[in-house]
Amino acid sequence: AKRENKCSRCGYSHPPEKKCPAAGQKCLKCGYFGHFSNVCKKKQGFVKEVEADQSACDKASGYLGELRVNEVHNAQCPVVKLLIRDHQVSFKMDSGADVS
């Protein structure tokens, strides 16, 4: 009997000569290609510290031009909590790039 080990890229058992189903696929956890999220080694976490550049704030319109994230512990879904007029509001950070 031929023993099939679990693939480190997809998490399934398949013969070594068969193409891995994760080949060329994007991981939904880290955004890299070639493995599935169920076997992704990227750590989960949260945003720890955020700074707003006061010179980038337009108080009349409420526009915030720059927000600097000092530490991210969850690359998949960084959420920032800001205090706006004494109300805490949660925002999902979006740099506009898949990878920075």
Sequence and secondary structure as in RCSB ss.txt:
>XXXX:A:sequence
AKRENKCSRCGYSHPPEKKCPAAGQKCLKCGYFGHFSNVCKKKQGFVKEVEADQSACDKASGYLGELRVNEVHNA
QCPVVKLLIRDHQVSFKMDSGADVS
>XXXX:A:secstr
     B TTTSSB  TTS  TTTT B TTT  BSS GGG       EEEEEE GGGEETTTTEE  EEEEEES S
S  EEEEEETTEEEEEE   S S  
